[in-house]
Amino acid sequence: MALMDKYPAVVEQLVSAAIDQGMGEETEVTAVADGGNGLREALEVGFPNLKFILDHEVALRAPLRKD
């Protein structure tokens, strides 16, 4: 679980948690998420072997994010 924050800060928390659970350089990570603007790119920075799955149902129901 991560705190509400900008994507880079949240990804940093997620990476730390993943490392604590044994994630290594070769670990393949799968993310299922909506199409939040910049989310995929932020996750790819923290998780180099990322497989991103766009959840169209979540994306269609999610309100537009305003920064």
Number of C-alpha atoms within 10 A of each C-alpha: 7 11 9 8 9 11 17 16 14 17 20 17 16 18 17 13 14 15 12 10 9 8 15 11 9 9 13 12 15 12 15 13 16 19 17 15 12 10 15 20 14 17 23 16 14 16 24 13 15 16 15 16 13 15 13 13 10 13 14 11 9 12 9 11 7 5 4
